[in-house]
Amino acid sequence: MLALGLLFGVVRHRRIAWKLDEDGFAARRGGLWRTETLVPVSRVQHLDLERGPLERRLGLATLVVHTAGTRMAAVKLPLLAAADAEVLRDRLARQTETDDAL
């Protein structure tokens, strides 16, 4: 049963992609049914890192991008390496600060 859970986690992780550019943050997940989400920099309200006990033990984190509006008010990007999640959060935070200054 543990092996099945690990296999599911690995397959799920390989089905998640993200991109950060000057337009905003984009996330894509899924295999057969694919979901793509684009969050413009101007819509980002704040950013969180979530790390449960298992994630901390494995050195992983979930980046949560909170957005303006009611539909899909948060986009979660799970199973990131903790260091990568911190770098992504900091880069996106700097981008939103730059966007606010304009």
N, C-alpha and C positions, 0 to 999 in steps of 0.2 A: 504494500500500500504506500509506503514511503517512497519507493522508486517511482510509482505512478505519479505521485505528487511532484517529485523533482522533475520528471519528464514534462509534466504539464507546465511547470514554471519555466523551464528552458524553452519550450515551444512558444509560450506566451511572450517571453522576453524577446525572442527573435522576430516576433511579429509587431514590435513597437519601433517606430522611427520618429525622429524629431529633427527640426531645422530652425535655426535662429538667423535671421538676416535683418536688413534695415527696415523691412516691411512689418516684421513681427515674429511671432512664435507659431510654428506649425507642428502638429502632432498627427501621426498616422498609426492606426492599430488595426489588427485583424488579419485573418487569412482569407477565408471564403467571403465573409462580410466585412468589408473594409470601411473604417470610419476615418475621415480626415477633418481636422479642426484647425482653423487659422485664427489666431488672436492678434489683431493689430496692436502695435505698441501703445497706441493712444487709449486702448480699452483695458490695459493692465492696471489693476487697483493695488494689489500687493502680492507678495510671493511667500510661500511657506515651504519648509522642508519637513517631511514627516518621516520618522524612523521608529518603527516598532521594535520590540525586543529581538525578533528574528532578523529583521533588516540590520540592526546594529551589529549583531553577531556575524552576519555575512558581509558587512561593509557596504550595505546598500541604503538607498534613500528614495523617497517619492517626492518629486517636485510638484507643488500645487500652485497653479497660476490662477489667482482670483481676478475675475473680470467684471467690468461694468455691465449692467443689464440683468435681466431675470432669467433668460434662457441659458442654460449651461453656464452658471455663474462661476464655475471653477473647472479648470482642466487639469487632470492629474496625469503625471508621467511617472509611472512606477518602475521599480527595479533598476534604477541608475546606480552606478558606482557612487559612493558618498562624495568623493572628491569631485567627480564630474558634475554631480547635482549642485554642489556649492559653486563651482565655476559657472555653470549655466545660470543659476540664480543671480549671481553677481553681475554677469554680463547683461542679462535681461534687465536687472535693476538699473544699471548704468544707462542702458538704452532708454528706459522710461523716464529717467531724470533728464536726459538730453532732450527727449521729446517734449517734456513739460516746459523746458526752458525756451522752446521756440515760440 
